[in-house]
Amino acid sequence: MINDHLTAAKDIQNEIKSAEAAIDDALASLGRLVGKMVAARRAFDIELNVGAKAFDRIGEATALICQTRAKVLGVHAVLSDVRETAPGFRELGFGALQPSEAKLDAQPTTLRAVS
């Protein structure tokens, strides 16, 4: 029974790592996409306003991915609480938030216009 719990806990731990890697990959991919779009705009000498909505959409997508990243970070804290009560979870570290990381929950995760 304990072995089943430990296996389930390890599976969850692996899936969290996989989800975090996918989020990082998505952020990196969007960054590369923006770089290629800027390079293409310059190469073809296209005005800044042409395609501006595409950049806006990428910015929005990036913000959503960053919000998702923050939510997944919050999963660590919740699972850390579960770890204290569930057999099998106690043996694994789910990366409980450090005090400096806990402040992330209090910070806004939306973009603001700055002039």
Protein Blocks (a to p, Z undefined) as FASTA:
>chain_A
ZZmmmmmmmmmmmmmmmmmmmmmmmmmmmmmmmmmmmmmmmmnopafkgoklmmmmmmmm
mmmmmmmmmmmmmmmmmmmmmmmmmghjlmpcehiacfklmmmmmpccbdcddZZ
